[in-house]
Amino acid sequence: MAETGLSMTSRSDRLRQWAVTVGFVAGLIGTLAGLGIIGTQVQNSAGGALRADATLLTPASQAFSIWSVIYVGLVGYVIWQWLPAQAHSRTARATGWWAAASLLLNGAWLGVTQAGWLWVSVLVIALLAYVLGRLCLNLVGHGPHSLAELLVVYVTFGLYLGWVCVATVANVTAAAVGTGVRLGAAERIVAVIVLLVAGALGVFLSRRMPGQYAIGVAMAWGLAWIAIGRLLVQPQSLVVGTVAAVVAAGVLAAHLLSARVRA
């Protein structure tokens, strides 16, 4: 139910709704390219630098199934923000433009990886993480007003942000390896340091955005699949796999306990 005291739907509200819808269509086209339907599959683009076994910090392939949940949520969000009661709601206004930007950036990321521009893809995904962070930050202090809002806004964009945080780590590593950077014996040490930084980011988000558990769930999911990949799939590394598992558990715990911080 829309909050009282808000003005009726304005021209800017309609523009925002259309921006979200256009962004979703653009992102869908990029997704079709990433799946190989109208382009090259992501794992086969950029010379294979984005394959699940390309680096020590790439999650195992099963991790990417989280996109199915995120996309279902995004479809729900597009529909939800068109509902008459939500057109001028505080939540729709606080998230709409950021959501539209995130959808366009997701499509752009898939486009630049198709072209093999790995370092450009790093810039795009970093900007995507920032945009999603701003969106989720706008939700702090305002709980959902319905189950639908909880699912299509809080859960969907929380999962989106958490996954993109982990994907950014993998993307940077893939860009470095794909462009010829070789660390030799120091590769595992660097991987461990990066995982610890990712863990620190996860804890920071739990404190900055308390109660948004989906962020921690998605980060833990991605980190856990990095652990599984390094323990069971090539390239194997007991140290990196163990650290990834510990960091995943720590990030998840921090977010589950974040309700105390909010209180």
N, C-alpha and C positions, 0 to 999 in steps of 0.2 A: 504494500500500500504506500503511495507516495506521501511524503512528509507534508504537513500543513505549513502554510506560510510561504510556499514557493510560488513564483509567478507561473502563469500559464505558459504552454509551450511557445517559444519564440522562434524567430528565424534562425538564430544561432543554434538552437536545439536541433532544428531540422537539418542544418548544415552538418552538425556533429554526427547525427544519425547516419547521414549519407556518407560521411567520411569514414565511419566505422565499416559500413557495408562495402564501400569501394576498397578499403584496405583489406577486408576479408577476401574479396574476389581476387585482388592482386596476390595476396598470400597463398590462395588456393592454386593459382596458376604456377607460382613458384614451387609449391608442394608437388604438383603433377610433374614438374620438371625433375625435382629431387627424387621422385619415385621411379623415374625412367620412362614415364608414360609419354611425355613430350620432350624429353631431354635425356641426359645421362644421370644415372643414379648417383647420389651424393658420394657413396663409398668408392665409386669408380671415377669420379671427377678429380681434377687437380692432380693427375698422375697417381691417384690412389693414396694421397697423403691423409685422407680422412677415413681410411678403412679402420675397422675396429682393432686390427692388429698392427697399426702403423707406428704407434708410439707407446711409451709406458703409461701415459695418462689418458688414453682413449678407452672409454667404457666398452665392455663386451657388447656385441650387437643386440642382445636382448634388451638392453637398457633403453633403446630407442622406441620401444613399444609405448613408453609414456606419452609419446606424441599423439597416440590414438585418443587417450583420455583428454589431453589438452585441446585437441581439435574439436572433440565433441563439446567440450565446455565453451569453446569459442563460438561454435554454431549457436549454442544456447544463449551466449551473451549477445550476439547480433540480434537474435529474435527478441530477447528480453528488453533490450534498449529501445526497441520499436514499440513496445506495449504502451498504450496511452498513459497508464499510471506511472510509467518510468521515464517518459520522454523529458520531463523537467524535474526529475528527482535529484536530490543532492548527490547520490552515488553515481548516477549516470553522468551528471555534469562533472564530477570530480575525476571520473575515469575515462570518459569517452574519447577525448582527443589523444590521451596517452595510449589508449587501446588501439586507436586508428594508426598511430605512429608505429606501435609495436608490430602490427600486422604488415605494414608496408616494409618495415625493416627486415622482418622475417623473410618476406618475398625477395627483398634485395639481397639478403645473405645467400639464399639459394641461387640467385642469378649470378653473383660474382664468383661463387664456387664453381658454377658451370663453366665460367670463363677461365678458371684456374688462377684467379687473383687471390692468393692465400692471405697476404698481409692486408689487403683491402677487406677481406672477409673478417679479419680480426677487428678492424676498426668498426665494421658494421655490427658485429655481435657485441662489442663493448658498448656501443651506443644503444643497442637493444636492451642490454642489461640495465643501463642507466634509466632508460624510459620506463621499463617495467618496475624498477626500484621506485621511481617517482610515483607511478600509479599506485603501488602497494602502500607507499608512505601516505598517500592521500586517504587511505582507508583507516589509518591509525586513529583510534578514539571514536570510531563510528561503526558499531556492530551492524550486521545484516538485519534487514527488516522482514525477511521472509526466507524460507528454505531455498527458493529459486535464486534469490540474490546471493545467499551463502555459496551455492554451488557454482553459479556461472560467473560470479565476480571474485569472491574471496578464495575459493578453492582453485578455480581455473587459473587466475593470474598469479596466485601463490605458487602453484606447480610450475607455471611458465617461468617465473623469475628464478625459482630454485634450480630448475633444469638448465636454464641459460647460464647461470653462474658456473655450473660444472662444465657446460659445453664451451664456455669461454676459455677455461683452463686447457681443455683438450684442443681447442682451435689454435691457441697460441703455440702449443707444442707441435701441432701438425704443421703450422706455417714455418716454424723453425726447421723442422726436419725436412719438410718438402722443398725448402730453398737451400738445402745443403749444409745446415748447421750440424756439426758433429761434436759431441761433448766427451765421447770416449768413456773412460772410467768414471767421470764425474756425472754421467747421465742419471744414475740412480739417486745420487745425492741431490741433484737439482730437482728431480721428481718429488723426492720427499719434502724438500723445502716448499715447493709449489703446493703440495697437498696440505701442508701445515698452514700456509697462507689462505688456502681455500677454507680450511676449517675455521680460521680466525674470522674470515668474512661471514661464514655461517653463524658464528656466535654473535658477531656484531649485528647481523640482521635480526637475530632472535631478540636482542635487546632494543633495537631501534623500532622493530615492528612486532611487539609482543602479541602472542595469541594467534598469529597467522601461521598456523602449524603446517600448512601445505608447502610453504617455502622450505622448511626443514625436511619434510618428507621427500620432496623432489631432490634436494641436495644429497640427502642420505642415500636415496635410490641410485643416483648417478655415481656417487663415490663408492657405494657397495659394489656396483658393477665394474668399476675400475679395479677394485680388490679382486673380484672373481676373475676378471680378465688376466690379471697379473699372476694369479695363483694357478689358474687352470689352462690359460690360453697363451700363445706366443704374442709378444715377447714376455717371458716369465720373469718374475722377480719376487722372491719371498719378502724382501724388505719393503718394497713399494706396495705390494698387496696387503701386507699386515698393517702398514701405516694408513693406507686408504680405508681399511676396515675400521680401525680405531677412530679415525677422523669422522667417518660416517656415523658411527655410534655417538660420538661426542656432539656432532651437529644436531642429530635428532633429539638427543637428550636436552640440549640447550633450548630447542624450540618447544618441546613438551613442557619444560619448566618455565617457559616465558610467561605463562599466565600469572605467576607470582610477581613477576616484574610489573605486569600491567596492573595488578591489584595494588 
